[in-house]
Amino acid sequence: MSERFTLTGTPRRDPSAAAPHEPTAGGPAVREPAIREPATREAATGGPAVREPATREAAVREPAAREGGGYGGTLAGGLLRTVRPRQWTKNLLVVAAPAAAGQLGSAGTALRLALVFLLFTTAASAVYLLNDARDVEADRAHPDKCRRPVAAGTVPVPLAYGLGALLALTATALGALLCNAATAALLAGYVVMQIAYCLLLKRVLVVDLAVVTAGFVMRAMAGGLALGIPLSRWFLITAGFGALFMVAGKRYSEAVLMGEGEGGTRALLRDYSVGYLRFVWQLAAGVAVLAYCLWALGTDGAGPGSLWRQLSMVPLILAVLRYAVFVDRGAAGSPEDVVLRDRPLAVTAVCWCVLYTLSLTAP
């Protein structure tokens, strides 16, 4: 026989037998026509056919659609994912100025800060909606960002634009009605700055770092403005360069992981060298620590709480050094994960809070 059967029952041709269309007398071989594979493939066990994506865009978007199942695939779930609840922890910085001034003791202050937190969360959510609506085409071509609800089609683009504009106006109006004009102006300035960042500034070297840093400083200022607390120059310098330290450290970590010269997910990341970003985060860390130490040592050395205030420099410096370890390794791409998951860093932060609180409450 010229054919034998394998274990699966499919015929296997005997090597000694002549192949079809091949002459046995040494004549020219006849080329068999190529057989095109069908557009569907079947499982090895005879399962249902699976349709292959017809285009690259479909290949990118289909995983996003599959991941958006359940509540995340609904309109409400898509809107919730678009406003990025995980990023809301950044808005806790609104308590920074009142905490630095030692004015967190009253219930009225707590309620006012909760209101400012909600207003800043509303403004930031508006920016996320507008940004995703504008970048929808670029996100659909991206292997990771295509999973965003707007890019995946869960949230319609007109709805994202309309809801984003409504939230921006609502945050500003409520800031003026429930807080004061300074808070409303800060919220409006934040929204305008972030929209300018999405449209243009994120493609301008150094300015992109400054804008992201300014967003953190505005959060730190918001609580003080809402409560009418004067903001000292030392507070602003420490908060500004501390924010720049974390922003540049995040960019540095991304550059290390992606490789120098590769753009990754950011438009300007390929234009920054790893060495330059290292210089920026080291400079920012040094200035932040120096400003804090000058404030702690420059106040009245004989006043109440001065000793505790000076001792608070130690855990602050240790916290900066500890965080710098993760930045240097390229592991600070998600600052919130580092801050919340590293136990030694958390213990150091608690020690600083205790010493600083003692400096405010000492008789």
C-alpha positions in Angstrom: 0.0 0.0 0.0 1.2 3.5 -0.7 -0.6 5.0 2.4 -0.5 4.2 6.1 -2.7 5.6 8.8 -1.6 7.6 11.8 -3.0 7.3 15.3 -5.5 10.0 14.6 -6.8 8.3 11.5 -5.3 10.6 9.0 -3.5 9.0 6.0 0.3 9.2 5.9 2.0 8.7 2.6 4.6 6.1 2.3 8.0 7.7 1.3 8.7 4.9 -1.2 5.5 5.6 -3.1 5.4 8.2 -5.9 3.8 11.5 -5.0 0.8 12.7 -7.0 1.7 14.7 -10.0 5.4 13.7 -9.7 6.6 11.5 -12.6 8.5 8.4 -11.6 10.7 8.4 -14.6 12.6 11.6 -13.7 10.4 14.0 -15.7 9.7 17.5 -14.6 7.7 18.0 -11.4 4.3 19.5 -11.7 3.7 22.3 -9.1 0.6 21.8 -7.1 -1.7 24.8 -6.8 -1.5 26.6 -3.4 -4.5 26.1 -1.1 -5.6 29.2 0.7 -6.5 28.7 4.3 -10.1 29.6 5.3 -10.8 32.7 7.2 -11.8 30.7 10.2 -9.9 28.2 12.3 -11.2 25.2 14.2 -10.0 23.8 17.5 -8.0 20.6 17.4 -10.8 18.8 19.1 -13.3 19.8 16.5 -14.6 22.9 18.4 -16.5 25.8 16.8 -14.8 27.9 14.2 -13.1 31.1 15.4 -13.2 34.1 13.1 -9.8 35.7 12.6 -9.7 39.6 12.6 -9.8 41.0 9.2 -7.7 44.1 9.9 -5.0 45.2 12.4 -7.4 47.6 13.9 -9.9 44.8 14.6 -7.1 42.7 16.1 -6.3 45.5 18.5 -9.9 46.4 19.4 -11.3 42.9 19.9 -9.3 42.2 23.1 -10.6 45.5 24.5 -14.1 44.5 23.8 -13.6 41.1 25.4 -12.0 42.7 28.5 -14.9 45.1 28.9 -17.3 42.4 29.8 -19.6 42.6 32.9 -20.1 46.0 34.6 -17.0 47.4 32.9 -18.7 46.8 29.5 -21.7 48.9 30.4 -22.0 52.6 29.8 -22.0 53.4 33.6 -19.0 51.1 34.1 -17.2 52.7 31.1 -17.7 56.2 32.5 -16.4 55.1 35.9 -13.3 53.6 34.3 -12.7 56.7 32.2 -12.6 59.1 35.2 -9.9 56.9 36.7 -10.9 56.4 40.4 -7.5 55.1 41.2 -6.0 58.5 40.5 -8.4 60.2 42.9 -5.9 59.6 45.7 -3.8 62.4 44.3 -6.5 64.8 45.3 -5.8 64.1 49.0 -3.1 66.7 48.7 -5.8 69.3 49.4 -5.2 68.7 53.1 -1.5 69.6 52.8 -1.7 73.3 53.5 -4.1 73.0 56.4 -2.1 70.1 57.8 1.1 72.2 57.6 -0.6 75.0 59.4 -2.0 72.7 62.1 -5.7 73.6 61.3 -7.3 70.1 61.0 -8.9 69.9 64.4 -12.4 71.2 63.7 -15.4 69.5 62.0 -16.0 72.5 59.8 -12.5 72.3 58.4 -12.9 68.6 57.7 -16.2 69.3 55.9 -14.7 72.1 53.8 -11.7 69.9 52.9 -14.0 67.1 51.9 -15.8 69.5 49.6 -12.6 70.7 48.0 -11.6 67.1 47.5 -14.8 66.4 45.6 -14.4 69.6 43.6 -10.9 68.7 42.5 -12.0 65.1 41.7 -14.7 66.5 39.5 -12.3 68.8 37.7 -9.8 66.0 37.2 -12.5 63.7 35.9 -13.5 66.3 33.4 -10.0 66.5 32.1 -9.8 62.7 31.7 -13.0 62.6 29.7 -11.9 65.4 27.4 -8.5 63.9 26.9 -9.8 60.4 26.0 -12.3 61.9 23.6 -9.7 63.9 21.8 -7.1 61.1 21.6 -9.6 58.4 20.6 -8.1 57.6 17.2 -4.5 57.4 18.6 -5.7 55.3 21.5 -7.4 52.8 19.2 -4.1 52.2 17.5 -2.2 51.7 20.8 -1.9 48.1 22.2 -2.8 49.2 25.8 -4.8 52.4 25.5 -7.2 50.7 23.1 -8.8 49.2 26.2 -9.9 52.6 27.4 -13.7 52.8 27.3 -13.9 55.7 24.8 -11.4 54.0 22.5 -13.2 50.7 22.8 -16.6 52.2 22.0 -18.2 51.6 25.4 -18.4 55.4 26.0 -19.5 57.5 22.9 -17.1 60.3 22.0 -19.8 63.0 22.0 -20.9 61.9 25.4 -17.3 62.1 26.7 -17.0 65.6 25.3 -20.3 66.8 26.7 -19.9 65.3 30.2 -16.3 66.5 30.4 -17.4 70.1 29.7 -20.3 69.8 32.1 -18.1 68.6 35.0 -15.5 71.3 34.3 -18.2 74.0 34.5 -19.8 72.4 37.6 -16.5 72.2 39.5 -15.8 75.9 38.9 -19.3 77.1 39.7 -19.5 75.1 42.9 -16.1 76.3 43.9 -17.3 79.9 43.6 -20.6 79.3 45.4 -19.5 77.0 48.2 -15.9 78.1 48.8 -14.6 81.4 47.5 -13.4 83.1 44.3 -9.8 82.0 44.9 -10.8 78.4 44.9 -12.9 78.8 41.8 -10.1 80.5 40.0 -7.7 77.7 40.9 -10.1 75.1 39.7 -10.7 76.9 36.4 -6.9 77.5 36.0 -6.3 73.8 36.6 -8.8 72.7 33.9 -7.5 75.2 31.3 -3.9 74.2 32.0 -4.7 70.5 31.6 -6.6 71.1 28.4 -3.7 73.1 27.0 -1.4 70.2 28.1 -3.6 67.7 26.2 -3.6 69.8 23.1 -0.1 71.1 22.9 2.1 71.4 26.0 2.7 67.6 26.5 4.8 67.8 23.3 7.0 70.7 24.6 10.2 69.6 26.3 10.5 70.6 30.0 7.2 72.4 29.9 5.4 69.1 30.1 7.2 68.3 33.4 6.4 71.8 34.7 2.7 71.4 33.9 2.3 68.0 35.6 4.2 69.4 38.6 2.0 72.5 38.7 -1.1 70.2 38.9 0.2 68.7 42.1 1.1 72.1 43.6 -2.4 73.4 42.8 -3.9 70.5 44.7 -1.6 71.3 47.6 -2.7 75.0 47.5 -6.5 74.3 47.1 -7.1 73.5 50.8 -5.3 76.5 52.0 -7.1 78.8 49.6 -10.5 77.4 50.5 -9.9 77.9 54.2 -8.1 81.3 53.9 -4.8 80.0 55.2 -1.7 82.0 54.1 0.7 79.9 52.0 4.3 80.3 53.0 7.1 80.4 50.4 8.8 77.4 52.1 5.6 75.4 51.8 5.3 76.2 48.1 9.0 75.5 47.3 9.0 72.2 49.2 5.7 71.1 47.6 6.8 72.2 44.1 10.2 70.5 44.1 8.8 67.5 45.9 6.2 67.1 43.2 8.9 67.6 40.5 11.0 64.8 42.2 8.1 62.3 41.8 7.2 63.4 38.3 10.7 63.3 37.0 11.3 60.0 38.8 8.2 58.5 37.1 9.5 59.6 33.7 12.9 58.3 34.5 11.5 54.9 35.5 9.5 54.7 32.3 12.6 55.6 30.2 14.7 53.0 32.0 12.1 50.3 31.4 11.4 51.3 27.8 15.0 51.8 26.8 16.6 55.1 26.0 15.4 56.6 22.7 12.1 54.6 22.7 8.9 56.6 23.1 6.8 54.2 25.0 3.4 55.7 25.8 4.4 59.3 26.0 5.0 61.6 23.1 8.2 63.2 24.5 9.8 60.3 26.4 12.1 59.5 23.4 13.4 63.1 23.5 14.6 62.9 27.1 17.8 61.1 27.8 18.0 58.9 30.9 20.9 61.0 32.1 18.9 64.2 31.8 15.9 62.8 33.7 18.3 61.5 36.4 19.7 65.0 36.8 16.2 66.5 37.1 14.9 64.1 39.8 18.1 64.4 41.8 18.1 68.2 41.6 14.4 68.3 42.6 15.0 66.0 45.6 17.9 68.1 46.8 16.0 71.4 46.6 12.9 69.9 48.3 15.0 68.6 51.2 17.0 71.8 51.5 13.9 74.0 51.5 12.3 71.9 54.2 15.5 71.9 56.4 15.8 75.7 56.0 12.2 76.1 57.1 12.7 73.8 60.1 15.9 75.4 61.2 15.0 79.0 60.3 12.0 79.4 62.5 12.2 80.5 66.1 14.6 78.0 67.6 13.3 78.8 71.1 9.6 78.6 70.2 7.3 75.8 71.2 7.7 72.6 69.1 10.9 73.8 67.5 12.8 70.6 68.7 10.2 68.3 67.2 10.1 70.3 64.0 13.9 70.0 63.6 13.7 66.3 64.4 11.1 65.8 61.7 13.9 66.5 59.1 15.3 63.0 59.8 12.3 60.9 58.7 11.7 63.3 55.8 15.3 62.8 54.5 15.0 59.0 55.0 11.7 58.9 53.1 13.2 60.8 50.2 16.3 58.5 50.2 14.0 55.4 50.3 11.8 56.5 47.5 15.0 57.4 45.4 16.0 53.7 45.6 12.9 52.8 43.6 13.4 55.6 41.2 17.0 54.6 40.6 15.9 51.0 39.9 13.3 52.2 37.4 10.5 50.9 39.7 8.7 54.2 40.3 6.5 54.2 37.3 3.5 54.1 39.6 4.3 56.4 42.5 1.0 55.5 44.3 2.0 51.8 44.3 5.4 52.6 45.8 4.0 54.8 48.5 1.2 52.4 49.5 3.0 49.1 49.2 6.5 49.8 50.6 6.3 49.1 54.4 9.6 50.9 55.4 8.5 54.0 53.5 5.1 53.9 55.2 6.7 53.5 58.6 9.0 56.5 57.9 6.1 58.6 56.8 4.2 57.8 60.0 7.3 58.8 62.0 7.4 62.1 60.2 3.7 62.7 60.8 4.1 62.0 64.5 7.0 64.4 64.9 5.4 67.1 62.8 2.2 66.8 64.8 4.1 67.1 68.0 5.7 70.3 66.6 2.3 71.8 66.1 0.7 70.7 69.4 3.7 71.2 71.8 2.9 73.7 74.6 
